């Protein structure tokens, strides 16, 4: 897997994946685009969400939606690494099993999400969830 990041102007950079997709990064605290550290949180949330949705669908849960709110806490010293990241999953659907959601979230965190598995070597990652039932 390869990627390229090119300086565009001032604090803006353009990242391009091997598959040809691009993302703009802003080194100026995310003024014009997500910062690289914000993109780490987005990548973690994306990776985990893919797992959770896939596992819930395979377990025949009637999910209509899933989103994850991610909160990252960074240390005060430079480099400003993440010390803690919390993921709060909100799963929407009909007759969703709490046991299945808990299983899906745990499997993602402990076994499947590559981003989480890389980060949790140096970052305390926690997660929880809520279920919003639709009638």
Buried (B, 14 or more C-beta within 10 A) or exposed (E): EEEEEEEEEEBBBBBBEEEEEEBEBBBEEBEEBBBEBBBBBBBBBBBBBBBBBBBBEEBEBEBEEBEBEBEBEBEEEEEEEBEEBBBBBEBBBEEBBEEBBBBBBBBBBEEBBEBBBEBBEEBEBEBEBEBEEEE
